[in-house]
Amino acid sequence: YDYKTNAKLTADIDLKNIAMMPLHRSDYSYRGVFDGQGYAINNVYILNNEARTGLFNTLDGATVKNLKLTGEYYSDQKYMGGIAGYTYNARIENCDVAVTINSLRPADGNGNPQDGTHGGLIGVNEGAGTVVENCLVNCAILGENTNSCGGVCGWATNSLTVNNTLILSSNYTVNADGCNTISRNPDNCSVNNVFYVTQLGNASGTKVADSQLASGEVCWKLNNEKADDAHWFQTLGKDATPHLFEGSLVWKNGDEYFNSRPNIQLNAFASNLSTATSTTQTVVAYTLNAEAKSGAVNFYAGGELKYAYVLKGGDLLAGGHEILVDNALFGVPAGTQMTYDVEVTGVGTVVPTQIGEGYKVNSPYGLAINNAPASAGFGQIYVAESRPLEKGEGSIAEQKPGALFAFNANFQPINAEDGTPGFYGGLDIKDNKNILAISGDYKFDLKNVRVSKDGRLFIARASGNSASSVWEADPADLNKPWTPVFTGGELDAATGIVTVGGVEQNRPAVALTVEGEGQNLKLTVLGAQRSDGKENFSDYKCFTYNLGIATSWSGAPSSVYEPLTGQFAITPAHVGIAADNRGGLWFEQYPTTVSEETPALKHFNAEGKADFSDESTSTHGEAIAVSEDGSTLAIPMGNNKVVIYETNYVPMENGSIFLDAKYNISVTESQITGMAFDYANNLYITSSASKTLNRYAIPSFTGNKRVTPAAKGFVVGEQSGDPDAINNINGNGNANNGSAIYNMAGQRVSKAQNGIYVIDGKKVATK
């Protein structure tokens, strides 16, 4: 018969009570493709007193795949293997082999065991390039007078690769001398992701315990830590070990394994809260940034909880929603002033995970999120594209280079008046062709973006072409002209420095941070000047401005921040500062060389004293995300890594604070230029190198629970609000995202085209 024949099994074959010899036993090696298609050849019985015993005598450039094989082989000669005695440049993939290899070799003349060179799948791999992949080996190798065997291959004369393979073999009675758990002559055997339960001679691969096999851990690892395109399956709680061919998929979430895909979501919170009321009922609208597990709309009178509307079903999906409550359920008389909040417990994640697709951006050196529930822009994400002279082809900034881009809490771009994303705030950024470099080739305009605790939005400018290096935008209407924070000064075009009455007021803002709110709001600006284009400590000064509730600043700075004036800072592009929300300040930069003089990371306490310094790590970034209370930090560590730390800012005996690493996250971004936590502590990251904006779900700091208080309350029984406006809360006419609305009686609520709310066909509220 043709030794190149391709063959497929179409059913199981049982060879019980039938003896056979190895296929292609005599002059020819098998060179075709043998596809078992998941079927089995059972009870193969071979008694062969010639070398090379297996289902096949020799495989030469052949492939054997998708085969289940059981049986018993007997020989007093060398080179037995479950699949083949010899292989040359062959492939054995997706095969489940459980044969018993009985070595009948006698002891030598001195009574010592003899070389058998038997293997669970292959006797000898003679030719280079043979690959064993996704195979389950459960073979007994028996023979007390035999040594020199391998769990997969008896001897690798030439290169053999064994990938994603599980060796469950445990019945070895051969002498262990000269044996190897995977293959003898291991220098010629590349082992990748191979696991075994019983060692045979010298060890290769990874030994695993029964508990690791039963838990799903090994199955997950055999599939290269993914469930897509899986070769290995296991029903947890039923299957003690992974197996090939069809079955239950295994996923991992945290340190646990599951037979269903984990529902990994962003940490959830509610935004866009609003009401519409009638004499008898109240409608509350809200938007969820992500799916939640549970939630409630809580109603209060005088601070006392009066009623909780429990969210369920479609009310908990990401998107916009409305709920309708009968006023009688509040248990208060008409005319009572009420407040409310939306409390949700998110699905979240137990391990840091990138969520969904991001956006391509060009040069995003500014990133901030509005986490002030009372702000009209609550939940919005702001990204400053810093290079107005570059179009950034294919990026969101291609048509509006150098603009400020905004996204709602559901990560959808917010359009300007012209119907496209991107805002210039009335500035001449787009048409300004005279932006000068501070040093080197860093031709920036917009740089950092920051939002205060009470929702004020500030944008730093580093161009040196403006008499104000910080501007304020209105989160309620980003189309409105932005207003300069610094006024009354004179700009020195040569340096970019602005003076008032001969005293320096501000200079190009290469880094900005905001701390506090209301009367206690303070700006800290790290400014640079144009000099000779080289990196000079003397180019940098840091000023603080106790702005409070004022909208402009016409005098000199409140103070000079000495720790960052004339020292440490050396790069106008890759430098950032962030308030620790406790009166102190974090400083980070990406210098050419990290040293004591040019550190990558420093922290200064409320007295301005340094209590943390990293003088060795190249962070490849200049962004730090700080949680609301300052205790949790996200810091880039280069090589596409971000580390989440916790600290209490209490100095140790050496005077330094301690950063406790909680999570080491692999991220898409290689050179991180912006990071920010949102209201539920999800992490947003931008990069000028990978040109990306992405979201990462971080295990919640608050047990996945987040409460959003409404900025405005309502009066029970008062006719107010516009129900039509509620349906347009997302600006797209789909506030409900396709989910139904129900009242507490379980009746479906709908709305006619004229804005009338209807329950089971009866009118309940009008505009």
Number of C-alpha atoms within 10 A of each C-alpha: 5 10 16 16 11 14 12 15 16 12 12 16 14 14 15 11 9 10 11 14 17 21 18 17 18 9 8 15 21 25 20 19 18 20 20 22 17 20 18 21 19 18 19 22 23 20 16 18 13 13 17 25 33 34 26 23 27 31 30 21 19 23 20 23 23 23 26 22 22 20 21 19 24 20 21 19 20 25 29 37 33 31 27 29 29 29 32 23 19 26 22 25 22 26 27 26 23 23 27 23 26 22 26 18 20 16 14 12 7 6 9 14 20 20 22 27 28 36 34 33 32 33 34 30 30 18 19 17 16 26 21 24 21 26 30 27 22 24 28 22 27 19 21 20 20 29 25 24 34 32 34 31 35 34 30 26 17 19 20 29 17 24 19 24 27 29 24 19 24 16 14 20 17 24 21 19 16 17 28 25 30 32 35 28 18 20 12 17 23 16 20 16 18 22 26 24 17 18 21 27 21 16 17 22 19 15 16 16 12 11 12 14 20 19 22 28 22 27 30 24 18 25 22 14 15 15 20 11 8 20 21 27 24 27 19 19 10 8 15 16 21 25 20 21 19 12 14 18 24 29 21 20 14 10 8 11 18 19 18 12 13 13 10 19 23 30 32 30 30 31 27 24 25 22 23 23 25 20 18 16 19 24 22 20 26 28 27 23 24 20 24 27 17 17 23 19 20 18 19 17 17 10 10 10 14 16 17 19 17 14 19 14 12 17 27 24 21 21 25 29 28 24 22 21 20 16 19 13 13 19 10 14 11 15 12 15 16 20 20 26 22 26 22 25 21 27 21 27 21 15 18 23 21 22 14 10 11 15 16 21 26 29 29 31 30 29 29 27 28 28 24 20 22 16 20 18 26 24 25 24 24 25 26 30 30 28 26 23 18 16 17 21 13 12 17 20 26 15 16 22 27 29 25 25 26 26 19 20 25 18 17 13 19 20 16 16 12 9 8 13 20 28 24 21 20 12 14 9 21 15 10 12 10 11 18 20 19 28 21 14 10 19 21 26 30 29 32 31 27 25 22 22 21 18 22 23 24 26 27 26 26 32 28 30 22 22 24 29 30 28 21 21 18 19 21 11 13 23 18 15 16 21 19 19 19 21 17 16 22 19 21 16 14 12 19 28 25 25 20 16 11 10 12 16 27 31 33 32 30 30 28 29 25 26 23 18 16 15 11 11 19 20 22 25 28 25 28 31 27 22 16 12 13 13 17 18 18 15 23 25 23 24 22 20 19 18 20 15 13 11 13 18 18 13 18 20 21 15 12 16 16 13 16 20 19 15 16 24 31 25 25 29 25 22 24 30 26 23 23 27 18 15 14 19 23 22 23 27 28 29 24 12 14 18 15 12 13 22 23 29 26 18 25 20 17 13 9 15 13 18 18 19 18 17 16 14 16 21 26 23 28 26 33 27 27 23 20 17 10 19 16 23 24 23 23 32 20 18 15 16 19 23 18 20 18 18 15 13 19 11 13 10 7 7 11 15 19 16 16 14 14 13 16 17 20 15 19 19 24 24 25 33 31 27 28 26 26 24 25 27 27 24 22 22 27 32 26 21 16 16 21 22 23 21 24 22 24 24 22 22 14 11 11 21 21 22 20 21 19 20 16 13 17 21 17 23 19 18 18 16 17 16 22 17 17 26 20 15 22 21 11 8 14 16 21 25 16 12 17 15 18 20 15 13 8 8 11 15 19 17 18 10 8 9 16 16 21 16 15 10 12 10 13 17 21 17 15
